[in-house]
Amino acid sequence: MKIGVIGSGTMGAGIAQVAAQAGNQVIVIDNNKEALSKASGQLVDTLEKLLNKQKITTEKRTQIVENIQWLSDINILHDADLIIEAIVENLEVKQKLFSSLELVISSSCILATNTSSLSVTSIAASCKYPERVIGIHFFNPATIMELVEIIPAIQTSTEIVNATKKIVDSWNKKTVVVKDTPGFIVNRIARPFYSESIRILEEGFANIETIDNALCQLGFRMGPFALMDLIGHDINYTVTETVWKSFYFDPKYTPSFTQKRLVEAKWFGKKSGRGFYNYTDGADKNSPDLDALVCSTITNRVLVMLINEAANALFLHVASKEDIDLAMTKGVNYPKGLLKWADELGIGYCVEKLDALYKEYGEDRYRCSPLLRKMLAQQATFF
C-alpha cells in the first residue's frame, strides 16, 4: 500500500515512521527541502537509537529507511492509496491543500486530515468528492502513543470509514470512531484537567506544585501544569480557545487569562525555558503542600469535572462508552477510564460534588450532565 504524508514536522515524520514500520511504501511531501532533510536525518538518528537498545533489528531499520521517500512534488502521489496531511492547524490552508490534491490523486484514494480540533466536515466541503475525506488524529509522539481517533465527516461514506479503520488497525494502533465535534474525544474531555486546575490556582487555594503533586498521587503520569509546560502553551491554549469558540463560547471551555498571559509573554513552557515552572538552572522551586484535605479537595474537584465531561460526551453520542474510556487511557495515559472511575466513586457522589460546585459558584461551567442525573434516578452504572 502506498501512503502519502503531507508535512515533515514532528507529527508528519512520526506518522510516516509508523506506516513504514508496518511495511507500507511512504512518500513524505514538504515544499521546504531543508525541513525534509532535517526530518530524514532525525529518523535515521531515532532508528539508530532503537537499534542500539535492541528494540529493532538491523534489517528492520533498513526496511523502514527504504520504505520512506522525502520529496517536494505532490504529483508523485497520483497513485497513493491514502494521504494524511499533517500541516499547520489552519482551516483555509487545509482546504486549499485538499482541493489541490484532488487534481492529482486517483478516484480510489482516501484523503485524511490529522487535525486535532478543526471540523473535518469543513475540510471535506472543499473537495469535489467529500465522501472520501476523513479525520485520522494521531497523538504525539505518533510512534509511541497507541490511540488514533477516526473522525468521519458527515459526508464520509461508510466504506471509507471501514477501510480507514482497517488500515490504521493494521499499523498496531488502537482506533476509536468519533463524531465530528470540537476536540473529538480526548481534546474535549481533557479540558477540565487543565482549566479546573488553573481555576484552583487562580483562587489561591494551592500552588502549582501542590496541584501537580496531588493529581500525580491520584495516578496521573504528569500534573496539569507540568503537562501544559511540556505540550507548550502556544499549542495548549490554542486548542482550548478553539474548542471554546467552536462550542459557541460555552462557559465550560472558557480559556484562562493566566495561561493567555504566559502565551503573550512567550513563556511557552519547557521549550522556551519558562512556563508555569522556571526551567533555568538554579531556579527556585516551591514545595508541595502535602495536607491530605487540601490534596483531596483538589483531586475530587478536577476528577468530577473530567467525569462530567466524559458523561456529556456519551450523552451527546460523541462516541461509545468503551471508546471514550479507551481514548482517555491510551490517548493521554489516564490511570483509569473516566466512566469506569465514575462507577467506582458512585454516580451519586459525582452528582453531589458537581451540585455543590454549582451552588458555590453559580456558574454554568459546573452544571451536572443530564446523563448523570438520569443514571442516579435509575440507580444505573456505566458498565
C-alpha positions as CSV (number, residue, x, y, z in Angstrom):
1,M,0.0,0.0,0.0
2,K,1.3,3.5,-0.9
3,I,0.8,6.1,1.8
4,G,1.3,9.8,1.3
5,V,2.1,12.1,4.2
6,I,1.9,15.9,3.7
7,G,4.2,17.8,6.2
8,S,7.6,16.7,7.6
9,G,7.2,18.1,11.0
10,T,7.3,16.1,14.2
11,M,3.8,14.6,13.6
12,G,4.2,14.0,9.9
13,A,7.5,12.3,10.3
14,G,6.1,10.2,13.2
15,I,3.1,9.1,11.1
16,A,5.5,8.2,8.2
17,Q,7.6,6.1,10.5
18,V,4.5,4.2,11.8
19,A,3.3,3.5,8.3
20,A,6.7,2.5,7.0
21,Q,7.3,0.2,10.0
22,A,4.1,-1.6,9.2
23,G,5.5,-2.4,5.7
24,N,3.9,0.4,3.6
25,Q,5.6,2.4,1.0
26,V,5.5,6.0,2.2
27,I,6.1,9.3,0.5
28,V,6.6,12.4,2.7
29,I,5.8,15.7,0.9
30,D,7.0,19.1,2.1
31,N,7.8,22.1,0.0
32,N,10.6,23.0,2.5
33,K,13.5,20.9,1.4
34,E,15.5,21.9,4.5
35,A,12.7,20.6,6.7
36,L,12.7,17.3,4.7
37,S,16.4,16.9,5.1
38,K,16.1,17.5,8.8
39,A,13.3,15.1,9.3
40,S,15.1,12.4,7.3
41,G,18.2,12.8,9.4
42,Q,16.2,12.7,12.7
43,L,14.5,9.5,11.6
44,V,17.9,7.9,10.9
45,D,19.1,9.0,14.4
46,T,15.9,7.7,16.0
47,L,16.3,4.3,14.4
48,E,19.9,4.1,15.4
49,K,18.9,4.6,19.0
50,L,16.3,1.9,18.7
51,L,18.8,-0.4,17.2
52,N,21.3,0.2,20.0
53,K,18.6,-0.5,22.6
54,Q,17.8,-3.7,20.6
55,K,14.2,-2.6,20.0
56,I,14.6,-3.2,16.3
57,T,16.9,-5.3,14.1
58,T,19.3,-4.0,11.5
59,E,17.0,-5.5,8.9
60,K,14.0,-3.6,10.3
61,R,15.9,-0.3,10.4
62,T,17.0,-0.7,6.8
63,Q,13.4,-1.6,5.7
64,I,12.0,1.5,7.4
65,V,14.5,3.8,5.8
66,E,14.0,2.3,2.4
67,N,10.2,2.4,2.7
68,I,10.2,6.2,3.0
69,Q,10.9,8.8,0.3
70,W,11.2,12.5,1.2
71,L,10.1,14.7,-1.8
72,S,8.6,18.1,-2.6
73,D,6.3,17.4,-5.6
74,I,2.8,16.3,-4.7
75,N,2.2,15.0,-8.2
76,I,4.2,11.9,-7.2
77,L,1.1,11.0,-5.1
78,H,-1.0,10.2,-8.2
79,D,-1.3,6.5,-7.3
80,A,-1.4,6.8,-3.5
81,D,-4.0,4.7,-1.6
82,L,-4.2,7.0,1.4
83,I,-2.9,10.5,2.0
84,I,-2.7,12.0,5.5
85,E,-2.0,15.7,5.9
86,A,-0.1,16.9,9.0
87,I,0.4,20.6,8.3
88,V,-0.4,23.8,10.1
89,E,-3.7,23.9,12.1
90,N,-5.4,26.4,9.8
91,L,-8.7,25.6,8.1
92,E,-8.2,27.6,4.9
93,V,-4.7,26.2,4.4
94,K,-6.0,22.7,4.8
95,Q,-9.0,23.3,2.4
96,K,-6.6,24.7,-0.2
97,L,-4.3,21.7,0.1
98,F,-7.2,19.2,-0.2
99,S,-8.6,21.0,-3.3
100,S,-5.1,20.8,-4.9
101,L,-4.7,17.1,-4.0
102,E,-8.0,16.2,-5.8
103,L,-6.5,17.3,-9.1
104,V,-3.6,14.8,-8.6
105,I,-4.9,11.7,-6.9
106,S,-6.8,8.6,-8.2
107,S,-10.6,8.2,-7.6
108,S,-10.0,5.5,-5.0
109,C,-7.5,7.4,-2.8
110,I,-8.6,8.2,0.7
111,L,-7.9,11.8,1.9
112,A,-7.3,12.2,5.6
113,T,-6.6,15.1,7.9
114,N,-4.6,14.8,11.2
115,T,-6.4,17.9,12.6
116,S,-6.8,17.9,16.4
117,S,-9.6,20.3,16.7
118,L,-10.9,21.6,13.3
119,S,-14.1,20.5,11.6
120,V,-13.4,17.5,9.3
121,T,-16.7,18.3,7.6
122,S,-15.5,21.8,6.7
123,I,-12.3,20.4,5.2
124,A,-14.3,17.8,3.2
125,A,-16.6,20.6,1.9
126,S,-13.6,22.0,-0.1
127,C,-13.5,18.7,-2.1
128,K,-15.4,17.6,-5.2
129,Y,-15.7,14.2,-3.7
130,P,-16.1,14.8,0.1
131,E,-17.3,11.3,0.7
132,R,-13.7,10.1,0.7
133,V,-12.4,12.6,3.3
134,I,-11.9,11.5,6.9
135,G,-10.0,12.6,10.0
136,I,-7.2,10.4,11.3
137,H,-6.0,12.0,14.5
138,F,-2.7,10.7,15.9
139,F,-1.3,11.6,19.3
140,N,2.2,12.9,19.9
141,P,4.6,11.1,19.7
142,A,2.8,9.1,16.9
143,T,5.4,6.3,17.1
144,I,4.6,5.6,20.8
145,M,1.1,6.7,21.5
146,E,-1.3,3.8,20.7
147,L,-4.5,5.8,20.2
148,V,-5.8,7.1,16.9
149,E,-9.1,8.9,16.6
150,I,-11.0,8.1,13.4
151,I,-13.4,11.0,12.6
152,P,-15.9,10.7,9.7
153,A,-17.2,14.0,8.3
154,I,-21.0,14.0,7.8
155,Q,-20.2,13.4,4.1
156,T,-17.8,10.5,4.6
157,S,-19.1,7.1,3.2
158,T,-19.3,4.1,5.5
159,E,-16.9,2.2,3.1
160,I,-14.2,4.9,3.7
161,V,-14.7,4.7,7.5
162,N,-14.3,0.9,7.5
163,A,-11.4,0.9,5.1
164,T,-9.6,3.6,7.1
165,K,-10.1,1.9,10.4
166,K,-8.8,-1.4,8.9
167,I,-5.6,0.3,7.6
168,V,-4.8,2.1,10.9
169,D,-5.6,-1.0,12.9
170,S,-3.0,-2.9,10.8
171,W,-0.4,-0.3,12.0
172,N,-0.7,-1.7,15.5
173,K,-2.8,1.2,16.8
174,K,-5.9,1.3,18.9
175,T,-8.6,3.2,17.0
176,V,-11.8,4.8,18.2
177,V,-14.5,6.2,15.9
178,V,-15.6,9.7,16.9
179,K,-18.4,12.1,15.9
180,D,-17.1,15.3,14.2
181,T,-17.5,17.6,17.1
182,P,-14.9,20.1,18.5
183,G,-12.0,18.5,20.2
184,F,-13.3,15.0,19.3
185,I,-12.9,12.7,22.4
186,V,-9.6,13.5,24.0
187,N,-9.1,17.2,23.5
188,R,-12.7,17.8,24.5
189,I,-12.8,15.6,27.6
190,A,-9.4,16.6,28.8
191,R,-10.1,20.3,29.0
192,P,-11.1,20.3,32.8
193,F,-7.8,18.7,33.7
194,Y,-6.1,21.9,32.7
195,S,-8.9,24.5,33.2
196,E,-10.1,23.4,36.6
197,S,-6.5,23.1,37.9
198,I,-5.8,26.7,36.7
199,R,-9.0,27.8,38.4
200,I,-7.9,26.3,41.7
201,L,-4.5,28.1,41.3
202,E,-6.2,31.4,40.5
203,E,-8.3,31.2,43.6
204,G,-5.2,30.8,45.7
205,F,-6.3,27.5,47.2
206,A,-3.0,25.8,46.2
207,N,0.2,26.4,44.3
208,I,1.2,24.6,41.0
209,E,3.4,22.2,42.8
210,T,0.7,21.1,45.2
211,I,-1.9,20.6,42.4
212,D,0.5,18.7,40.2
213,N,1.6,16.5,43.1
214,A,-1.9,15.8,44.2
215,L,-3.0,14.6,40.7
216,C,0.1,12.6,40.3
217,Q,-0.6,10.9,43.6
218,L,-4.1,10.1,42.2
219,G,-2.4,8.2,39.3
220,F,-1.9,10.7,36.5
221,R,1.5,10.4,35.0
222,M,2.1,14.2,34.9
223,G,0.4,17.0,36.7
224,P,-1.6,19.5,34.6
225,F,0.9,22.4,34.9
226,A,4.0,20.2,34.1
227,L,2.0,18.7,31.2
228,M,0.9,22.1,29.8
229,D,4.5,23.2,30.0
230,L,5.6,20.1,28.1
231,I,2.9,20.5,25.4
232,G,3.6,24.2,25.1
233,H,1.2,26.9,26.0
234,D,1.1,28.2,22.4
235,I,-0.4,24.8,21.5
236,N,-2.5,24.0,24.6
237,Y,-4.0,27.5,24.9
238,T,-4.9,27.5,21.2
239,V,-6.7,24.1,21.5
240,T,-8.6,25.4,24.5
241,E,-9.6,28.6,22.7
242,T,-10.6,26.7,19.5
243,V,-12.8,24.3,21.5
244,W,-14.4,27.3,23.4
245,K,-15.2,29.2,20.2
246,S,-16.4,26.0,18.4
247,F,-18.9,25.4,21.2
248,Y,-20.3,28.9,20.7
249,F,-18.5,30.2,23.8
250,D,-19.8,27.6,26.2
251,P,-18.5,28.8,29.6
252,K,-17.4,25.2,30.4
253,Y,-14.5,25.7,28.0
254,T,-13.6,29.3,28.7
255,P,-9.8,29.9,28.4
256,S,-7.8,31.3,31.3
257,F,-6.3,34.7,31.4
258,T,-3.5,33.2,33.4
259,Q,-2.5,30.9,30.5
260,K,-3.1,33.7,28.0
261,R,-0.6,35.9,29.8
262,L,2.0,33.1,29.5
263,V,1.4,32.9,25.8
264,E,1.7,36.7,25.4
265,A,5.0,36.7,27.3
266,K,6.2,33.9,25.1
267,W,6.6,31.7,28.1
268,F,5.6,28.6,26.2
269,G,6.9,26.1,28.8
270,K,9.8,23.7,28.7
271,K,10.8,24.6,25.1
272,S,11.2,28.3,26.0
273,G,12.7,27.7,29.4
274,R,9.8,29.2,31.3
275,G,6.1,28.5,31.7
276,F,4.3,27.7,34.9
277,Y,7.6,26.4,36.0
278,N,11.0,28.0,35.6
279,Y,13.4,25.6,33.8
280,T,16.6,27.7,34.1
281,D,19.4,26.2,36.1
282,G,19.2,27.2,39.8
283,A,15.6,28.4,39.7
284,D,13.7,28.4,42.9
285,K,11.1,25.7,43.3
286,N,8.2,25.6,45.8
287,S,7.5,22.6,47.9
288,P,4.0,21.0,47.5
289,D,1.5,21.1,50.4
290,L,1.0,17.5,51.4
291,D,-2.0,18.1,53.7
292,A,-4.4,15.3,53.0
293,L,-7.5,17.5,53.0
294,V,-6.0,20.0,50.5
295,C,-4.9,17.2,48.2
296,S,-8.3,15.5,48.4
297,T,-10.2,18.7,47.6
298,I,-8.0,19.3,44.5
299,T,-8.3,15.7,43.2
300,N,-12.1,15.4,43.8
301,R,-12.8,18.7,42.1
302,V,-10.7,18.0,39.0
303,L,-11.9,14.4,38.7
304,V,-15.6,15.0,38.9
305,M,-15.2,17.7,36.2
306,L,-13.5,15.2,34.0
307,I,-16.1,12.6,34.6
308,N,-18.9,15.2,33.9
309,E,-17.3,16.0,30.6
310,A,-17.0,12.3,29.7
311,A,-20.6,11.7,30.6
312,N,-21.7,14.6,28.4
313,A,-19.7,13.2,25.5
314,L,-21.6,9.9,25.9
315,F,-24.9,11.7,26.4
316,L,-24.4,13.5,23.1
317,H,-23.2,10.3,21.2
318,V,-19.7,11.6,20.5
319,A,-18.5,8.0,20.9
320,S,-19.4,4.8,22.6
321,K,-18.6,4.4,26.4
322,E,-16.0,1.8,25.5
323,D,-14.2,4.2,23.1
324,I,-14.4,7.1,25.4
325,D,-12.7,5.2,28.2
326,L,-10.2,3.7,25.8
327,A,-9.4,7.1,24.3
328,M,-8.5,8.6,27.7
329,T,-6.3,5.7,28.8
330,K,-4.5,5.3,25.5
331,G,-4.6,8.8,24.2
332,V,-3.5,10.8,27.3
333,N,-2.5,7.9,29.7
334,Y,-5.2,8.5,32.3
335,P,-4.9,5.9,35.1
336,K,-8.5,4.7,34.5
337,G,-11.3,5.2,32.1
338,L,-13.4,8.1,33.4
339,L,-16.7,6.3,33.1
340,K,-15.4,3.3,35.0
341,W,-14.0,5.7,37.5
342,A,-17.4,7.2,37.9
343,D,-18.8,3.8,38.7
344,E,-16.2,3.2,41.4
345,L,-16.8,6.6,43.0
346,G,-20.6,6.2,42.7
347,I,-22.8,8.2,40.4
348,G,-24.5,9.8,43.4
349,Y,-21.1,11.0,44.7
350,C,-20.3,12.7,41.3
351,V,-23.7,14.4,41.2
352,E,-23.4,15.6,44.8
353,K,-19.9,17.1,44.2
354,L,-21.0,18.8,40.9
355,D,-24.1,20.3,42.5
356,A,-22.0,21.6,45.4
357,L,-19.7,23.3,43.0
358,Y,-22.6,24.8,41.1
359,K,-24.2,26.0,44.3
360,E,-20.9,27.6,45.5
361,Y,-20.1,29.4,42.3
362,G,-23.4,29.7,40.4
363,E,-21.6,29.3,37.2
364,D,-22.8,27.3,34.2
365,R,-19.4,25.5,33.8
366,Y,-20.4,23.4,36.8
367,R,-23.7,22.2,35.5
368,C,-24.2,18.5,36.0
369,S,-24.6,16.3,32.9
370,P,-28.2,15.2,32.3
371,L,-27.0,11.7,31.8
372,L,-25.5,11.5,35.4
373,R,-28.8,12.8,36.8
374,K,-30.8,10.2,34.8
375,M,-28.4,7.4,35.9
376,L,-28.7,8.4,39.5
377,A,-32.5,8.3,39.3
378,Q,-32.4,4.9,37.7
379,Q,-29.6,3.7,40.1
380,A,-27.6,2.7,36.9
381,T,-23.9,2.4,36.2
382,F,-21.9,2.9,33.0
383,F,-20.6,-0.7,33.0
